[in-house]
Amino acid sequence: MTHPVAADSKIWLSSPHMGGSEQKYVQQAFDTNWIAPLGPNVTGFEKDLQLYLSDGVEVAALSSGTAALHLGLKLLGVGRGDIVLCQSFTFSASANPIAYLGATPVFIDSEKDSWNISPDLLEEAIRGYLAKGIKPKAIVAVHLYGMPYKADALRRISHQYDIPVLEDSAEALGSTYHGQKCGTLGTLSILSFNGNKIITTSGGGALVTHSAALKEKAVFLSTQARDNAPHYQHSEIGYNYRLSNVLAGIGRGQMEVLDQRVEARRANYETYRQRLQGLEDISFLQEPEGSMSNRWLTCILTGSFEQRERIRLALEAHNIESRPLWKPMHLQPVFEQAEHFTDGTSEDLFDRGLCLPSGSNLSESDLNRTIDLICKAHTP
Ligand SMILES: *Cc1c(COP(=O)(O)O)cnc(C)c1O
């Protein structure tokens, strides 16, 4: 008898992919008893990231991307009652920290060629608020699925209106925009090392800045804002957001294989594109001129919600995980009161788009199984 599960073993959307030396760094943490939210792996991981991102950046390793967004907004001076303009087409973690600070998110729709924040709608929103005598405090822009947002346009708007940009690069480590690495393009930037991201520490994140003083401030706030005194003294509200030295060890091992992970994810995209783009009504997001995506997730656009669901359910029936594109924040029940500047773009993407299995550890037969099913399911 043949093995009953082999043909239908689970194919995940994006699962962790260890490189081999992670356990060596974790073992070092145990051997030296640095089982704490500080130690040589934390410092080493920060150095690895700084070297990789280059551009003279400083990196503070934190417990999650969400924590990094929270601290980033705080360092940009966001507080109670402030307006923060946020890309609507994203994961909720981009927007939730705005609410943590008592500020008000206002959602901006996407442009069609990058699926990220529309510079035109962003500028319309800024002008609208300025006309009412309100100056938005910050902009949250996201490189969704690894595709860079239009950083040159965002930079121009940021300078012209004197509003800082918090760059959410949680999904885009390894992507570049006109040769510059994502994660270095904002006034402040964040990364995520959650289990489903391109590299992982199981859970973790980082804040990236061009200022040594801001990095120091981020580390200070992330370690309970302890003043320089022999006793515990505090002049500010702090957070417990530093990355564990054990988990940073996983990150050090993962940094050794980051380039291979980007290559593998881009190869997945190419395979899907070559084999599916002939199908009627199936299309792919191309890289706009100057953009290089790490292709964290390969996404297809179908012709209709019905076609999208037919494909998704066919994959699910064969134990293959796929997922609709992010549901825009302005459609989320939790943000139903929020103002938004939208033109239907992200709603349409949400209706018709599907993320396909995209892990760097997918086998050729995983890809074949997925592609064959899509070919069968794309017509009724
Ligand atoms: C994953 C993700 C985050 C949050 O990162 P965590 O490390 O999971 O807290 C934020 N923004 C986007 C776009 C993400 O995909």
PDBQT file of the ligand as one rigid body, heavy atoms in Angstrom, charges set to zero:
ROOT
HETATM    1  C1  LIG A 401       3.741  41.201   9.825  1.00  0.00    +0.000 C 
HETATM    2  C2  LIG A 401       3.422  42.621   9.615  1.00  0.00    +0.000 A 
HETATM    3  C3  LIG A 401       3.476  43.565  10.661  1.00  0.00    +0.000 A 
HETATM    4  C4  LIG A 401       3.651  43.177  12.097  1.00  0.00    +0.000 C 
HETATM    5  O1  LIG A 401       4.803  42.525  12.409  1.00  0.00    +0.000 OA
HETATM    6  P1  LIG A 401       4.831  41.531  13.691  1.00  0.00    +0.000 P 
HETATM    7  O2  LIG A 401       6.289  41.245  13.820  1.00  0.00    +0.000 OA
HETATM    8  O3  LIG A 401       4.015  40.340  13.335  1.00  0.00    +0.000 OA
HETATM    9  O4  LIG A 401       4.298  42.297  14.852  1.00  0.00    +0.000 OA
HETATM   10  C5  LIG A 401       3.254  44.882  10.363  1.00  0.00    +0.000 A 
HETATM   11  N1  LIG A 401       2.966  45.278   9.119  1.00  0.00    +0.000 NA
HETATM   12  C6  LIG A 401       2.872  44.417   8.091  1.00  0.00    +0.000 A 
HETATM   13  C7  LIG A 401       2.561  44.936   6.739  1.00  0.00    +0.000 C 
HETATM   14  C8  LIG A 401       3.083  43.065   8.314  1.00  0.00    +0.000 A 
HETATM   15  O5  LIG A 401       2.946  42.192   7.294  1.00  0.00    +0.000 OA
ENDROOT
TORSDOF 0
